[in-house]
């Protein structure tokens, strides 16, 4: 039961954060238009070094 409450609270926190909502919307738009790059976790780690 506590897990469900924690999940609901986390969802509410996200919904209250305008910057997070903007990033989520932008990400959804990028997925729809194909404006993204597929990468393995190893490739991402290499890029972040």
Beta strands, then each sheet from edge to edge (+ up, - down):
end
